[in-house]
């Protein structure tokens, strides 16, 4: 089971989560004074290359898998292991099925990995099942595991693998990624609207033709029967009963500005979006931004290539440089001081629902802030161990 909590990476004292935000454990921080713990994994940690194109978790073992530019990464919560594809290909996509098979895709290669009796992954290629001779020059960018099939796709070809057979699909043109929403499957044809995968065929979704000028980068559930559609440079749209509507709220405007690249649902009806230029946004269904994180606030990189949610409720981000995990449900919150304005704290005490920080020896006062504030106030002349 993946576990990554360490107490030695942030500069300031830890504060119990219940003190800060009540009993709710979901991500509710609005970037107030304290933030969730972010664990950074560098390429030196996982011994791969910078980019991490895809992420998923085996819910049975708890192991995390990443499609990295050097190969397949496996993380058991303590140790990283790298596995290389034939011909040392980049792993662009990874997905795990219900039996624990780890499907991967790369340049001219698709297949799956299974652990042997010693726990070492062994690779089984499925490439020989593909009759299309042009496949050797195609790169698999997306894998979706369905109830009885596995869907592999490049931007110009798609294949359904089931019952040991591989079927090539007829596409309505070049396509972007397939997305699973409540056991239904949707994708966009480039320069066109959305299509739904129904019994092995792609059927046009009425009313989505106006998406043609943009690229759809995520499709998520919205309410009992709607879709929330995230685009590269046109923000968010809702789709209900055959009607597509642009959304004008704060989250949509920010995602238009920072270029939405990935999205997923979080517990409690929340959404997480990864962007090209400004890290991660967590929103509610009204479009209010509940939490954001970028390189200035602890991420290693602002370009999010992949997202996944683990069983403990932590959000993992595959970045253009590294892998980060945001521990929303960890019972501690953190304040980091990247500019070194406050020095090193040695004690803290609650004072009128605020916090008193006592910095390094020689400081002539204490530093005061209230939960939710963005600034601090120096209290000159207050001395003593707790600063009051």
Number of C-alpha atoms within 10 A of each C-alpha: 18 18 14 15 14 10 10 7 12 16 17 19 17 16 16 13 21 13 14 20 17 9 9 10 16 16 24 19 20 16 17 17 19 22 26 24 27 25 19 18 16 16 16 10 12 19 13 21 17 19 24 31 24 26 25 22 25 20 15 11 11 18 18 22 23 28 26 31 20 21 23 27 23 19 19 15 14 10 10 15 15 17 19 16 20 14 9 13 19 26 29 26 28 29 25 23 18 13 9 17 18 22 24 30 29 26 21 18 24 24 19 20 19 16 13 9 7 6 8 12 18 11 19 13 16 16 15 11 13 17 11 10 9 10 17 13 10 17 23 26 21 24 27 21 18 16 8 11 18 18 20 26 25 22 18 17 20 20 20 20 17 13 7 8 12 20 15 17 15 13 16 15 14 15 23 22 21 23 21 18 16 10 8 11 17 22 23 29 22 19 15 20 21 23 22 19 16 11 7 14 12 18 15 19 16 13 16 18 15 13 21 15 13 17 23 29 23 25 27 20 19 17 11 8 11 16 18 24 23 26 23 21 21 21 25 26 19 18 18 15 10 11 12 19 16 14 18 12 14 15 23 25 17 18 26 18 17 21 24 32 26 24 25 19 19 19 11 11 13 20 21 23 25 32 26 21 18 23 27 28 22 25 25 19 14 11 18 16 23 19 19 19 20 19 14 12 16 20 25 21 21 22 26 31 22 27 26 22 20 19 13 14 18 22 20 22 30 27 26 19 20 24 29 22 23 23 24 22 18 17 15 20 23 19 18 17 14 12 7 9 7 19 15 16 17 14 15 20 16 14 12 8 11 15 18 24 25 26 20 14 10 6 13 16 19 26 22 20 19 19 14 15 12 11 11 16 12 15 15 12 11 14 14 10 11 15 21 14
